[in-house]
Amino acid sequence: MGTGRSRLPEEARELANESGLEVKDLKRMWKKWRHLDGVDENGDIEDPLLIGEAVIQLGLAHPIMRIKNELRGMPPEHGLEHIDDLVQPEAVKKDLAQTLLRLFDANDDKKINFKEVVVGMTALSKDNKEEVADLQFRIVDLNGDEVITRSEAEALIGSVTTGVKIKTMCEISGRLIKRGIPVDVVSNISDAFERLWQERVQEHGKVFSNLLFEMADENGDEKISREEYKKWAADERCASEYRKAMTEMLAPIEESFRDQLRGIIITHIDNA
């Protein structure tokens, strides 16, 4: 369990006015925070996996994933069914940790402390389009250089679909094993699924990147600045066109993925 200080930091009390939270709520949050695994005597968490677990336990996973889903033009609740399950694969926890660090690690020390969490939770809970757009920009700007490149936009898709990929393969494997399919055959199907999924992710990434740059890169310099992104995100007409275009362009990719996956499963079972 965590070993953080037992008393609420004085600086956090000042956050009550800044965040709009009641002091009693801050005290409750602090009590929960200091008992999390990995919290040191200074109230910091550094280990990426433990930061990921903290994200889930503090209820930050849902708002973070909703912001990512909106980026992808997906329904806000997509893939959130089991995100609160603490028995999450390491890849999912690491992705949540990396996202949280990009969003809220104000002093860039690769740690998360209580003050940063309070500020972050406040920002996530506000229904302010400009602040949400700013959070989205920070998620996509992987290296923090204040511009989004095509490679960063494409990489985002792989990170936000990690949990869905693992959940999907676990469900498929479970059904096949229940049907009596040999474990080695299921393992081969899993390997083929991984390769197919990566192809799908690359196609998704290119669609997302091309569409984002087509709509948001105003000066055509192959980089999207924070201001360009926020201006694009604030235009509801553009956002609506983006969501519609993403849906239309991804539909054939998804249909092809399902057809190929069915073919892989049938082929491996027939050849067993």
C-alpha positions, 0 to 999 in steps of 0.5 A, spaced: 500 500 500 502 507 499 506 510 504 504 517 503 503 523 508 497 522 512 495 529 512 492 533 506 498 538 503 496 545 505 497 547 497 491 542 496 487 546 500 488 552 496 486 548 490 479 548 493 478 555 490 481 553 484 478 547 482 471 548 485 471 542 489 469 542 497 475 541 502 471 535 504 472 532 497 479 533 497 480 530 503 476 524 501 481 524 495 487 525 499 485 519 503 484 514 497 490 517 494 495 516 499 493 509 500 494 507 492 500 502 491 506 506 489 505 513 493 512 515 496 513 519 502 512 525 498 505 523 495 508 522 488 507 515 484 513 514 478 512 507 476 508 507 470 504 500 471 502 503 478 500 510 475 496 506 470 492 502 476 491 509 479 488 512 473 483 506 474 482 506 481 481 514 481 476 513 476 480 517 470 480 512 465 473 513 463 474 521 461 480 520 458 478 514 454 472 518 452 476 524 449 480 519 445 474 516 442 472 523 440 479 524 437 477 518 433 470 520 431 468 514 435 462 514 440 464 516 447 463 510 450 466 505 445 471 500 449 469 502 456 465 496 458 471 493 462 476 499 463 475 499 470 477 492 471 483 492 475 486 486 472 488 489 466 494 487 461 500 491 462 500 494 455 493 498 457 496 500 464 502 503 461 498 507 455 493 510 461 500 512 465 503 515 458 496 519 457 496 521 464 503 524 464 502 527 457 496 531 460 497 532 467 505 532 469 506 539 469 513 539 472 515 534 467 518 530 472 515 523 469 511 522 476 504 524 478 503 527 484 496 529 488 496 536 486 497 534 478 491 529 479 486 534 482 488 539 477 487 534 472 480 531 474 478 538 474 480 539 467 477 532 465 470 534 468 469 541 465 464 541 459 469 546 456 470 545 448 476 549 448 479 545 454 477 539 451 481 541 445 487 543 449 487 536 452 486 532 446 492 536 443 496 534 448 494 527 447 496 527 440 503 531 441 507 525 443 513 528 444 511 535 447 514 539 442 507 543 441 506 541 434 502 534 431 506 530 426 503 525 421 507 520 425 504 522 431 497 522 429 498 515 426 501 512 432 495 515 436 490 509 433 495 504 436 495 506 443 487 507 444 486 500 441 490 496 445 485 494 450 480 493 445 485 488 441 486 484 447 479 484 450 477 481 443 483 476 442 481 473 449 474 473 447 475 469 441 480 464 444 475 463 450 470 461 445 475 457 441 477 453 447 470 452 449 469 448 443 475 444 444 479 447 439 487 445 441 491 450 444 496 450 439 491 452 434 488 457 438 495 460 439 496 460 431 490 464 430 492 469 436 498 470 432 495 471 425 490 475 429 495 480 431 498 481 424 491 482 422 490 487 427 496 491 426 495 492 419 488 494 421 491 499 426 496 502 420 490 503 415 486 506 421 492 511 423 493 513 415 485 515 415 485 519 421 492 522 420 490 524 412 483 527 415 486 531 420 491 534 416 486 535 411 481 539 415 486 542 421 493 544 417 491 551 415 498 553 412 500 546 409 506 546 413 505 538 414 504 540 422 498 542 426 500 547 431 496 548 438 492 554 435 490 550 428 488 544 432 483 548 437 481 552 432 479 546 428 476 542 434 472 549 436 468 549 429 462 544 430 461 544 423 468 541 421 467 536 427 461 533 425 464 533 418 470 529 421 466 524 425 461 523 418 467 522 414 471 517 419 465 513 419 464 512 412 472 511 411 473 506 416 467 502 414 470 498 409 476 497 413 472 494 418 468 489 414 474 487 410 478 486 417 472 481 420 472 477 413 479 476 413 478 474 421 473 469 419 477 466 414 483 465 418 479 462 424 476 457 419 482 456 415 486 454 421 481 450 424 480 446 417 487 445 417 488 442 424 
